[in-house]
Amino acid sequence: GLDKVITCSNPTVTLDGASTTSGVGYSWSGPGILSGGNTATPTVNLPGTYNLTVTAANGCTATANTTITQNTITPSVSTATSGVLNCTLTLVNASATTTTSPVSYNWTGAGITAGGATSTPTINVGGTYNYTVTNTTNGCQTTGSVAVSQNTTVPSASAIGGTLSCANTST
């Protein structure tokens, strides 16, 4: 059968109990039974061992168990920027890197010019850029933000002109 794993995208799983004898009763025990504990298919939300007792009409019982695992690891993310936007450096990259694999990226912010679905978007306006890194195996997400600095203050300039004069040297 399929492995039953509790993840961020599947926080509950359904157990599958069965008996070849008709008219039996089911009773499950375990750490996280949400509903259906007296059915063949209860819904659970915690990892651990779940025990099934099947009782026939004659009072005889049989037992079985299954173990549910959990994968709710969120990506650990490091962030950085490649510099400060200014009048000569008009594009910088923000980065959100992780050793978790596989993951997907989603960046939001006003100045993303390229790479909004990558680990290193290109940005042309200072501000706060939010990211979501999703572990695509289990659906768990890490969110955060990166501040991109901008210094485009134009320097002041002034010039003072002199007076030109011509001297008449002819007599």
C-alpha positions as CSV (number, residue, x, y, z in Angstrom):
1,G,0.0,0.0,0.0
2,L,0.9,3.7,0.0
3,D,3.0,5.1,2.8
4,K,0.9,7.3,5.1
5,V,2.9,10.4,6.1
6,I,1.6,13.5,7.9
7,T,3.0,16.6,6.1
8,C,2.3,20.3,6.0
9,S,0.2,19.8,2.9
10,N,-1.5,16.7,4.3
11,P,-1.9,17.3,8.0
12,T,-4.3,14.3,8.4
13,V,-4.3,10.8,7.0
14,T,-6.8,8.0,6.9
15,L,-5.9,4.6,8.2
16,D,-7.1,1.5,6.4
17,G,-8.3,-1.4,8.5
18,A,-10.0,-4.5,7.1
19,S,-11.2,-8.0,8.0
20,T,-12.2,-10.9,5.8
21,T,-14.9,-11.7,8.4
22,S,-18.2,-9.9,7.9
23,G,-20.1,-8.2,10.7
24,V,-17.1,-7.3,12.8
25,G,-16.5,-4.3,15.0
26,Y,-13.4,-2.0,14.7
27,S,-11.7,-0.2,17.5
28,W,-8.6,1.9,17.0
29,S,-6.2,3.3,19.6
30,G,-3.3,5.7,19.1
31,P,-2.0,9.2,19.7
32,G,-4.1,11.3,17.3
33,I,-7.4,9.8,16.3
34,L,-9.6,12.7,15.1
35,S,-12.6,10.8,14.0
36,G,-13.8,7.3,13.0
37,G,-12.1,5.4,15.9
38,N,-14.8,2.7,15.7
39,T,-14.7,2.4,11.9
40,A,-12.3,0.6,9.5
41,T,-10.9,4.0,8.3
42,P,-10.3,6.6,11.1
43,T,-8.7,10.0,10.4
44,V,-5.5,10.8,12.4
45,N,-3.3,13.8,12.8
46,L,-0.2,12.7,14.8
47,P,2.6,10.3,14.1
48,G,2.9,7.1,16.0
49,T,1.7,3.6,16.2
50,Y,-2.1,2.9,15.8
51,N,-3.5,-0.4,17.1
52,L,-6.6,-2.0,15.6
53,T,-8.7,-4.5,17.4
54,V,-11.3,-6.4,15.3
55,T,-14.1,-8.1,17.2
56,A,-16.3,-10.8,15.7
57,A,-19.9,-11.4,16.7
58,N,-18.7,-14.5,18.7
59,G,-16.4,-12.3,20.8
60,C,-13.2,-13.5,19.3
61,T,-10.7,-10.7,18.5
62,A,-7.7,-10.1,16.3
63,T,-5.3,-7.2,16.4
64,A,-3.1,-5.4,13.9
65,N,-1.1,-2.1,13.9
66,T,0.3,0.4,11.6
67,T,2.9,3.2,12.1
68,I,2.3,6.7,10.8
69,T,5.3,9.0,10.2
70,Q,5.6,12.7,10.0
71,N,7.6,15.0,7.6
72,T,7.0,18.7,8.6
73,I,10.5,20.0,8.1
74,T,10.5,23.6,6.9
75,P,13.3,24.9,4.8
76,S,16.1,26.8,6.7
77,V,16.8,29.9,4.7
78,S,19.7,32.4,4.6
79,T,19.2,35.8,2.9
80,A,21.5,38.4,1.4
81,T,21.6,41.2,-1.2
82,S,24.3,41.9,-3.8
83,G,24.7,45.6,-3.0
84,V,23.0,49.0,-2.6
85,L,21.1,50.5,-5.5
86,N,22.5,53.8,-6.6
87,C,22.8,55.9,-9.7
88,T,25.4,53.6,-11.3
89,L,24.3,50.2,-9.8
90,T,20.7,50.1,-11.0
91,L,20.1,46.4,-10.5
92,V,20.9,44.2,-7.5
93,N,20.0,40.6,-6.6
94,A,18.3,39.5,-3.4
95,S,18.9,35.9,-2.4
96,A,17.2,33.3,-0.2
97,T,19.2,30.1,-0.1
98,T,18.5,26.8,1.5
99,T,20.0,23.3,1.6
100,T,16.6,21.8,1.5
101,S,15.7,20.2,-1.8
102,P,13.5,20.2,-3.8
103,V,12.0,23.7,-3.1
104,S,10.1,26.4,-4.9
105,Y,10.5,30.2,-4.5
106,N,8.0,33.0,-4.7
107,W,9.1,36.6,-4.2
108,T,6.8,39.7,-4.0
109,G,7.8,43.4,-4.1
110,A,7.5,46.4,-6.3
111,G,10.8,46.3,-8.1
112,I,11.3,42.7,-9.2
113,T,12.4,42.8,-12.8
114,A,13.2,39.1,-13.2
115,G,13.6,35.9,-11.2
116,G,10.5,36.2,-9.0
117,A,10.3,32.3,-8.9
118,T,14.0,31.7,-8.3
119,S,16.3,32.0,-5.3
120,T,17.8,35.2,-6.6
121,P,15.4,37.8,-8.1
122,T,16.7,40.9,-9.8
123,I,15.5,44.2,-8.3
124,N,15.6,47.8,-9.4
125,V,13.8,49.6,-6.6
126,G,14.7,49.8,-2.9
127,G,12.3,48.4,-0.3
128,T,11.2,45.2,1.4
129,Y,10.9,42.1,-0.6
130,N,9.0,39.1,0.8
131,Y,9.8,35.5,0.0
132,T,8.1,32.1,0.5
133,V,10.3,29.0,0.1
134,T,8.2,25.8,-0.1
135,N,9.6,22.3,0.5
136,T,7.8,20.7,-2.5
137,T,8.1,17.2,-0.9
138,N,5.9,18.1,2.2
139,G,4.4,21.5,1.5
140,C,6.1,23.1,4.5
141,Q,7.0,26.8,4.0
142,T,9.4,29.3,5.3
143,T,8.6,33.0,4.8
144,G,10.6,36.1,5.4
145,S,11.8,39.3,3.9
146,V,14.9,41.0,2.5
147,A,15.5,44.8,2.7
148,V,17.1,46.3,-0.4
149,S,18.8,49.6,0.2
150,Q,18.7,52.4,-2.3
151,N,20.8,55.6,-2.3
152,T,20.0,57.8,-5.3
153,T,20.4,61.2,-3.6
154,V,21.6,63.5,-6.3
155,P,24.5,65.7,-5.2
156,S,24.0,69.4,-5.2
157,A,26.0,71.5,-7.7
158,S,26.5,75.1,-8.2
159,A,28.7,77.3,-10.3
160,I,29.5,81.0,-10.0
161,G,30.5,82.9,-13.1
162,G,33.0,85.7,-13.2
163,T,32.7,89.0,-15.1
164,L,34.5,89.2,-18.4
165,S,35.8,92.6,-19.3
166,C,37.8,93.9,-22.2
167,A,40.4,96.6,-21.7
168,N,40.7,99.2,-24.5
169,T,44.4,99.4,-25.3
170,S,44.3,101.4,-28.4
171,T,45.2,105.1,-28.3
